């Protein structure tokens, strides 16, 4: 079974997903089209795949569509969810802190704290751990105004310069 077939099989096993297709984009990224349910719980589906697939098999893009497309899905259209692994030292450190704080196995660079279930209590813990471990001066305003883990990492890195 190919890695794409394995990913499709796992997506179809996820509750709420009735069908799925996978194909490679011209640049080599794996593309997954899922119907229906992705728009309602993309993080839940992503976690389901992360728990079962090796890093190399993980999809780069999940695209919510009304029906499986006959041609390549629009990667930038509504419902597209890109999951990028943390790539800088600060992003990697933050991903560990976020995973620990939010009780998650993994956190992607493009994940949003609130979308992952963050609330005021976890925000306080996350800020305390981040500021202590990364010797940062992150505020609640920073956390709420930055759209992603990568954006928070950029705030920290810019403050260090």
C-alpha positions, 0 to 999 in steps of 0.5 A: 500500500502506498503512502497516499493509499494509507493516508486515504484509508486512515481519513476514511476511518475518521468519524465524519469523513465519508470519502477522501482522495489523495494526490501529489501536486506538481511540487511534490506536496501531498494533497488531500481532498476530504468530504464532508467534515474537514471544515468542522474539525481539521485539527481533529483529523490532522491529529488522527493522521499524525497518530497513525502515520510516519512524518514522511507520510503526513499530508501537507495540505487538507482541502475541504470540498463539497465533492471529490474534484475531477481535477487538482483541488484549489490549494488556496481556496476556501477550506484549505488547511496547510500544516507546516512542521515547526522549522526554526529553533524558536518554532520547535521550542514553542511547539514543545511548550504548546503541546505540553500545555495543550495536551497535544501530541504535536503542534504545527507551525501554522496552528492557532492557540485558540483553535487548538482549545487554548483558554485563559487558564492554559494561556497563563500557563503557556505564557509562564512556560514560554517566558521562562524557558525561552527567556522571552517577554511574551504577553497575553496581547501577543498571544491573542494578536498573533495568528499562529505559533510561527507568528509568536516565534517571530515576535520572540525572535524579533524581540531578541534582535 
